[in-house]
Amino acid sequence: MEGNENVSNFMVLMDRLLFSSTHPFEDLHISCYYHGFESYRIDVWVRVAFWRKVQELYLRVYLQHPAMPPSYLFTSNTLVGLKLDLLFELNLPARVCLPRLKVLDLRQLMYAPDDSLERLIAGCPVLEDFFREHCWLSNIGRMQEF
């Protein structure tokens, strides 16, 4: 029970911190490994971060029932750094637009066997650093690491 109470207290604290001010902030790092964690809360926190013009976003989320990364992650005029470590299939929107993104770090992601990765890179015109680790292309019943 203590673990659930700690997680609940943490979520309330994060809500208070993110909603108590309207000032922009530079970065948001969220690491979550707890199976009882409410994934919609992470989406709300990320939305607030985007509303407050976050420049660096780091999401490391391993949940039992994760929410799909929202498409607005890939259409930001303010992001300079993006790190995703999600153990999830990444479904990109048809149009990726990250005009200020310089650092892209992808870990534990699976891509559909289409032009997703090419679209992602093409949507980052000033990209300087690209890192990927343990990323896979899904392919009709099997996965291929690239």
Beta strands, then each sheet from edge to edge (+ up, - down):
strand 1: 27-32
strand 2: 56-61
strand 3: 81-90
strand 4: 103-111
strand 5: 129-133
strand 6: 136-139
strand 7: 142-145
sheet 1: 1+ 2+ 3+ 4+ 5+
sheet 2: 1+ 2+ 3+ 4+ 6+ 7-
end
